[in-house]
Amino acid sequence: QSALTQPRSVSGSPGQSVTISCTGTGSDVGGYDYVSWYQHHPDKAPKLIIYDVSKRPSGVPDRFSGSKSGNTASLTISGLQADDEADYYCCSYAGTYTWVFGGGTKLTVL
Amino acid sequence: QVQLVQSGTEVKKPGASLKVSCKTSGYIFISNYIHWVRQAPGQGLEWLGMINPVGETTSNAQKFQGRLTMTRDTSKSTVYMELRGLTSEDTAMYYCARDQRSSGILDNWGQGALVTVSS
């Protein structure tokens, strides 16, 4: 079970959009529509922002959106705000009741 | 409201065992899987395993096979994660998280338990 591949860092200015990719294999990301994304601010617990590839929990702004193509899932954040600066992690079901996280992406709002 | 409250900070010697508790409230305990996730210093999130409170069935990441045990006490709505044979690489913040629908939707998290392994 290797970690899913995410870019180490991305950045954008307030109001801009950024996209974070999450690449796995046909045994995880590509094999199931069970990809979730988490926002993690330092010294806080992670927060669910996307589940089932593209669904948003109640209370999560529609500036956050998710998609998937083949073995790669993506998280797009539009209208960047200062508070979006955090680490972002994807997570995918990997079969046989196991899950795997991505390595994480640090988002910097310039 | 749903709450997961974990046990506190621990310092362990190499070779020792660790047991972290996660007390749940605000929902029907047996209705949702509980996952365990950790974050080592400067590293990303790592999935350790999950427990289905019904029947106490578990699954864990291959790297923890034989070293990780997850149990539950339904009378206390609490799950436990025990990790044996600790090394410095097990120094991390350990989180429990509720799975909304048994498909890895971790919608509520504990506050984390900081574990340091040091001689």
Interface residues (C-beta under 8 A of the other chain):
Chain A: Q1 A3 Y34 S36 Y38 H40 A45 P46 K47 L48 Y51 D52 P57 D87 Y89 C91 S92 Y93 T96 Y97 T98 W99 V100 F101 G102 G103 G104
Chain B: H35 V37 G44 L45 E46 W47 M50 S59 N60 A61 Q62 K63 Y95 A97 Q100 S103 G104 I105 L106 D107 W109 G110 Q111 G112
